[in-house]
Amino acid sequence: MWTFSILVLAAAGAVVRGQDGNDTAPFPSATYPNGSSPDPAAIAGTTEFETSPPFYPSPWVSGLGDWGASVAKAQALVAQMTLAEKVNLTTGVGRALRWPDWRVDPDPVPKTRDANGPLGSVPRLGIRSLCLQDSPVGVRDTDFNSVFSAGVNVAATWDRGRAYTRGQGMGAEHQGKGVDVQLGPVSGPIGRAPEGGRNWEGFSPDPVLSGVMMAQSVQGIQSQGVIACSKHYIGYEQEHFRQIPQAGFDNLTDSYSSNIDDVTMHELYLWPFADAVRAGTGSIMCSYNQINNSYACQNSYLLNNILKNELGFQGFVVSDWSGQHSGIGSAFAGLDMTMPGDVGFDTDTSFWGPNLTIAVLNGTVPQWRVDDAVTRILAAWYYVGRDTKQIPINYDSWTLATYGYQHFYAQEDVRLINEHVDVRGDHAATIRDLGSASTVLLKNVNNALPLTGHEKLTAVFGNDAGDNPNGPNGCSDRGCDNGTLAMAWGSGSANFPYLVTPETAIQNEVIGNGAVFESITDNFAYGQIETLAMRASTAIVFVNADAGEGYIVVDGNQGDRNNLTLWQGGDNLIMNVSSLCNNTIVVIHSVGPVLLSNYSSNPNITAILWAGIPGQESGNSIADVLYGRVNPGAKLPFTMAVSREDYGVDLLYLPNAAVPQVDFTEGVFIDYRALDRAGIEPLYEFGFGLSYTNFSYSNLSIVKQNAGPYTPTTGMTTPAPTFGTTDNTTSDYVFPSNISRVPFYIYPYLNVTDLQEASQDPAYGVPGYIPAMAQDGTPQPLNPAGGAPGGNPQLYDVLYMVTATVTNTGSIGGEEVPQLYLSLGGPYDPPVVLRGFERLSIDAGMSATFTAELTRRDVSNWDSTAQNWVISSYPKTVKVGSSSRNTPLSMALPM
C-alpha cells in the first residue's frame, strides 16, 4: 500500500575522490544476451498485450482442509446479517477514520481506533470494525513496537524455525496492538530483477526457499491469533508504473502489465503462494499491477480459477490500497474486500459500499457472491481464533499523540487515540539472533575473522556505521539513506524503538577489552579517512544500498534501484580505506545483490560480509559475528553476479506503451537459474556462505517411497449457498436517521430510495457487459489440479527420502545448510532447481544427517495442455552440497 509522495578501483596509496556511485544511469528497457527462455511457449505467452482468459463464476468457499469448522461458524453468522451489514464487512471505511481500521461502520458513532485499514462492523452481532495493518517487519505507524529483520534476511538464515519464531513475534506484537490482519508476509515481488524496490520485503528469487519461509511466517503469525495477509498476488516485480499518479509520465493510461506464461506462473511465481495457502493463510492481497493486461484485483483467471479453484484458497482476497479498479467487475472476478474503501483517497466515493448494495438489490450481483465474500472474511476470523483473542485497538496510525481526532480526515471527535502499549516483549533477543544468523560471510582470508577485540587500533568507517542525525525514525517511512541501513523504505517499514548502530556496538566491544577505537561516519571526509586508515591495524568499512516502495523517491531512485552499485560513495570509500590498510573488512547492508567484483580479489580486503537489513539490533548482530560469539552459518538467498547484465533480466524504467508492457520472456530463468543456463560464473553463487569452521559431505542416499499414483480431482461442487434473505424494500437501505454522518466515511447506505438516483451513475440501466457464467450459482466442476488448500493433496505425497552425512571437519562448532538441488532433465528446465535444505548445528569433529523429502510437486513440471502437474520421462539427478555451484554429492533419481 502507499500513502503519500516524498521527492526526496585505485592504485595502492591513491585516494579516490569521485561522485556517489549511485549516480550512474539506469538501463532503460534493457535486454541482455541469453535473457530469453529457450521454451517457445514461454516466449509465446509473454508477448506485449497478452490477454488473460476469463473464468467465472467465482468459486464459493467449501471448508476444504481444516477450514470446515471455521466456515460453518462463519456461515451461521452470515445467515443473521442484513444486506447492509454484509456489504459493510466487504468495504473499507476510507480514510475518514484513522488508519488502524478501514471499513464501513453502521454503528451510529464508529468507535474503532485507527488502523492502516479499517473495515465496517456489525455491532448488533458483536463484530467490530476489523483492523488491517502493515507491516512485514513490525507494527507500522505506532510506538513501543519492535523492528524485526527483513524477509530477505530471514531467507538468508535458511532456517525454518527462525522464520516461524519471527512470524510468532510479529504476530504477538500486532495482537497486542489490537490488529486483526497483519499485512504480510511477502512473496510478491519474488525478486525477478535484483533492482526491484520491494524485493527486501520478500524472501528470495527461488520459489522453494520463498515458499518455505512464507509458510513458516504464516503459521507463526497466525499462531498468535492474527490473520496473515500473504501479498502481493502476483507478478508485482517493479515499482515503476505500478500506479499512474506516481509514474511521472503524462501519456500513461494504466498500470504496467506483467506478461507471464502459464508454466512460469506455476513453476515460479505461484509456488510460494501455494505454500502460503497450504499453510492456512487467512488472506491474500492482490497487487497494483496488471497480469496479461488484466488488473490483479479483477483478474478472474488468477483469482477465481487459480487461487480459489486450483489452490483451494478458503480465506478472503483484499485489494492493495486503491488497487481496485471496478465495482461489479471485481466482485465477479473474486475480490472479497476492498481497501481502503474509497475509489481514491478521501474522494467520498466507492466502487462498493452503497454501489454494491445497489448491485445486489437490482439483481446484477447475486446474493451468493456477497455471502461468499463475507463468509470468507469471517471464516479467516474464526480460523485464527479472533473470536476469542481480539482485543480493543489501542493505537492510531496517523499520529503518536495521546489525544486527537478519531476521524482524522474529517477532523472530528477528539478523544484518547493512543494508549502507547508496549508490545515488544523479549523480541530483542530474537531480532539480535536473526541478524547474526542471517549475516553471510563471503570472504575470510587467512582467518582474518573472527576478531579478538584486542586489535591495537580498530577503525570504523562509513555513513552506514553510524546514526541518522535526525534519529532512527527521522525520515517518514524510512524514506532516506542517512546513517546505518537497518530497514528499507515504504509501507513495509515500522518505527524503531531504538537502533543499535555498528559504530556503537563495535566501540563497546573494543573499549570493553581495553583497546583503542576511532570512527569516521562521513564518507566524503577524504583527508580524515586517509589519515585514520593509514594508522589502523583493523579497518571495518560499512557500506549500503537502499530501495523501497515507489511513492518515495530517494537519491533519484523511484523505489526500484537505478543500479547495483553501493550508495553514498561506498565504492570509493572501500577503495580509499583498503588502499591504505592491509586488513580491511567490508560489511554490506543492502536490500539485495550489489556489485563486488573489485573487492573479492583485493588482497588488502581480508573479509567481506553481507548483513542485509537486520532490524533494530543491527550493531549487536554484526558484532556477534565479527567477534566470534556467533559462527556465521547464513547463505546467500540470491546470486551476487559480476555484472548487472549477468542476471539476464532488468526492470522497465521507461514506458514502452500507454499501458507499459513488461514481458517476462526469460520464463523461469531468473537469478542462479539464468546464470547456470548461460554458463556464467557468479562472483558468489546462490546458497553460498562461509563459516569459521569447515564441513564435508558424504553418504548420499535416496530411498523411493510407496506413494500411490497421482489422481486428478474430479466431481462437482455444491450449488452456491445463500444465507438469510435479501429484503428488496429499498427504503430499508436509506441512510438511517439516527446516524450522524461522518464526512468522507464510506457507508453501505443509499441516499434515496430510487436505485438509479442513488447510484449517481448517468449510465445506470444501460445494458452493459456481464461476463458469461459470472452470475451462475449452479454446481461447477472441480479443478483436476485442485482439491485441497495448496492444490491437489497428492502433489504433496513424499516420493523420495534423501539423506546425506555432513561432518564438521574444523576445530569449533558451527552451523551448515546442506542444500538439495534437482535436475529435472527437460530441454527447457534449468540445469538445477532447489528442492530441499536444512540448517544443522554440528559440533567440531562430529557428523549430522541431512534429511530432505522430495514430493510429487518437487519432481513434476506444469503441463499447460493438461492443466496439471506431470512427472516427465526425462532422467533426473539429485545433487547435494553447500551451494548451487558446490554439490559434491550426486545420484540419479530412481524413476
Salt bridges, closest charged atoms under 4 A:
GLU85 OE2 - ARG124 NE 2.63
ASP107 OD2 - LYS111 NZ 3.39
ASP134 OD2 - ARG140 NH1 3.09
ASP134 OD1 - LYS231 NZ 3.51
ASP141 OD2 - ARG140 NE 3.42
ASP143 OD1 - LYS177 NZ 3.92
ASP143 OD2 - HIS420 ND1 2.79
ASP159 OD2 - ARG162 NH1 2.83
GLU173 OE2 - HIS427 ND1 2.63
ASP180 OD2 - ARG128 NH2 2.74
ASP180 OD1 - ARG386 NH2 2.91
GLU195 OE2 - ARG644 NE 2.87
GLU201 OE2 - ARG198 NE 2.69
GLU239 OE1 - ARG242 NH1 3.50
ASP262 OD1 - HIS266 ND1 3.24
ASP275 OD1 - ARG857 NH2 2.54
GLU310 OE2 - HIS266 NE2 3.01
ASP320 OD2 - HIS232 NE2 3.85
ASP336 OD2 - LYS308 NZ 3.01
ASP336 OD1 - ARG369 NH2 2.64
ASP346 OD2 - ARG95 NH2 2.79
ASP371 OD1 - LYS86 NZ 2.67
ASP372 OD2 - ARG369 NH2 3.11
ASP372 OD2 - ARG376 NE 2.94
ASP396 OD1 - ARG98 NH1 2.79
ASP413 OD2 - ARG415 NH2 2.48
GLU419 OE2 - ARG113 NH1 3.19
ASP422 OD2 - ARG424 NH2 2.89
ASP433 OD2 - ARG162 NE 2.73
ASP464 OD2 - HIS589 ND1 2.58
ASP477 OD2 - ARG140 NH2 2.75
GLU509 OE2 - ARG629 NH1 2.90
GLU518 OE2 - ARG535 NH2 2.93
GLU549 OE2 - ARG198 NH1 3.13
GLU549 OE2 - ARG242 NH1 2.83
ASP560 OD2 - HIS240 ND1 2.68
ASP624 OD2 - ARG432 NE 2.79
ASP624 OD1 - ARG629 NE 2.79
ASP650 OD2 - ARG644 NE 2.92
GLU666 OE2 - ARG192 NE 2.60
ASP676 OD1 - ARG885 NE 2.76
GLU681 OE1 - ARG885 NH1 3.35
ASP797 OD2 - ARG856 NH2 3.12
GLU815 OE1 - ARG162 NH1 3.71
GLU815 OE1 - ARG839 NE 2.63
GLU816 OE1 - LYS635 NZ 3.06
ASP858 OD1 - ARG835 NE 3.93
